[in-house]
């Protein structure tokens, strides 16, 4: 008779392996995707942006949102600080996915802007695939800098990664850090974007960065669509 105890370590090893492999693939894919920064031009051989098709969507039911996706566009956040923080992070990711053709601009442009959104924010939330910015943006940290029952301000520290053909062969890779400030308003039962701004920096290790007074927000829902 076979002793089941002898098989337990093997099952655990396979479980760990299956957990680690997708995470490693995600990080590698995000860091080495063939996107170029809009202010840099690869020297020859650039195949241009690769676009995808927005998925049909489905139910997510994350603790603070989103509740669902519709053609790559998330919606349904809780009316609290964590819900606002998650909506802010997803707003940054949504604009990025719109540029990559992985979310519907028709749905995003009609469901995400607040009634008070400025023109720049409306344009960002109506971004079409193949736009100039084809970097991959990954949220690193998030802070809710102001919160009220019907409004919130969220700061997201983001790294944009990209690569392109280098002069003389090989590949140039680069990463840039920026701080995105998302102004949110609670309208029609969800958080909507009233303002969306991005400023360069701070870079990792930058000792001249302005000290922050708000703690980091943890446990947010971020999404990636292939």
N, C-alpha and C positions, 0 to 999 in steps of 0.2 A: 504493500500500500504506500502510495506517495504521501509524504508529509506536506500539507499545504503551506506550512511555515517557510519551507525552503523557496517558495515561489514569490513570497511577498516582496523582497527587495527588488526583484526584476520588474514587477509591476510598478513599483514606486519609481524606479529609474526611468521607465518609459513615460510615466506621467510627467516627470520633471523635464524630460527631453522634449515632449510635445508642447510643453508650456514655454520653454526657452526658445525653440526654433522660430515660432511666429514673431516673437518680440524682436529677435535678432534680425529677422527678415524685414520687419517694419522699420527699424532704425537704419539698416543699410539702405533700404529703398529710399527713405526720406533724404538721407545724406548724399546719395549718389545719383539721384534722378537727373536726367539730362535737361536741366533748365538753366538759363543764363540770366544774370542780373540785367535789368533794363538799361543800366548805364554802361554796360560792358558788351563788346561785340567780339564773338569768337572769330578767330582767323580761319575762315574757310571750313568747309565740311559740316556746317551746322545744318541739321535736318529740320530746324524749326520746332515750335511747340507741339507736343503730342496731346491731343484732346481725347476725351472719353465721352461716354453717354451717361447722362444722369440716370441712376437707378430708379425703379418705380417707387421705392420707399417701404415703410412698414412701421410697426409699433416698436418702441424702444422702452418706454416707461422707466427711464432713469429716475433716481430718487428726487432730484430737483429739476429734471428736464434734461433733454427734450422728451416729450411724450411720444413723438412720432417723426417720421421723415416722409416728405412728399416730393418725389423726383429729386432727391438729394438735398432738400431744404428742410432743416429741423424746425420744430415748433412745439409749444407747450411747456412752459417753465413755471416753477412755483413762485409765488409772490413773497419772496423773502431774500435775504442777502445771498444765500447760496444759489438760488434760482437766478438772480441778477448776475452773479459772477459767472455762472455757467453760460448764460445767454451772451455775455460779453466775450467769453472765449470762443463760443461757437460763431459769433459774428465775424471774428477775425478769420476763422477757418472757412466760413461760408464764402467770403469774398475771394479767398484763395481757390476754393473749389469751383467757383463760378468761372474764374480765369482759366481753369484747367478743363472746363466743359463737363464737370462732374456734378453740377447742380443746375436747376432750371432758373434762368434769369427772369422769366415771366412770373414764376411763383415768388421768387425772392423779392423782386421789385414791388410786388403788390402786398406782401404779407409782413415784411421786416421793417420798412421805414415807418417811423412815428409820424403823426400828422404834422409835427413841427420840424421834421427833418430838413436839413439844408440841402441845397442842390448837389454839393459834392458827395454827401452821404447817399443820396438817392442814386447818383451815378455809380458809386461803388457797389451798391446792392443790385445794380442792373448790369454788372460787368459781363461781357460776352467772352466765350472761349477764344483763345488766340490773342488775348490782350498783351500789351507790352511786358507786363510783369508775369513771368512764368517761373518764378522761384517757388520753392516749397516752404511754407511757413509753419513753424512748430511752436506752439505756446509753451513757455517755460515756467513762468510764475504769474500769479494773478492776485490783485488786491482790489477790494471794494473801498474806494476812497470817500464815498458819500452815499448815504442810503436814506430814503424816505419811503412812505407807503406807495407813492406813485412815481418815484424817480430814483435813479441810481447812477453813480459814476464808477466805472471799472477800468483799472489799468492792467494791461497784459504785456508782459515782457516776452518778446518773440524773437526767435532766431530764424532767419531766412537763409536757406542753403541752395546752392546751385553749382553747376559745372558746365564747362564748354571746352571746345578744342583749343589746345595751346599752340602757340607759334612754334614750328619745328617738330610738331608731334606731341603726343601725350594729352593730358587733360588738366585744365585749370579748375580747381575747386575753391570755393569761398563761402564764408558764412558772415552774415551781418546781423547785428542785434538792434532792435528798435523797441520803443515803448508805444503801445497803442492805447489810446484813451477812448473809451466807448461811453457815450451818454445815452442812458436808457429811460424810457417812459413806459408806465403800465397803461396799456390801452387795449380795449376789446379782449380782456382776459389773458393778456400775454405781454411779455417785455418786447418793446419795439425800439429800434435804434434812432435816436434823434441827432446824434453827432458821432462821427468816426474820424479820428485823427491819429497820425503816426509821426513820431519824432525819433531821430537816430539816437542810438545808445540807450543806456550805458553799455559799454563793452565789458565782458567778464574781466575782473581784476581792476576795473577803473576806480581809482581812489578818489576821484573828484566828483563822483556821483552825489546828487542831493540825497541826504538821509531820508528814509521813509519812516512814516509815523504809523502806518496801518499794517497789521500783520498779514502774512500770506494767507490765501484761502486755499484749503485743501479739499480733496475728494470731488473734484469737478469732473464732468463728463466731457471728454474730447472724442472726436470721431475722425476716422480716416476712411476714404472711399477709394478703392482701386478701380 
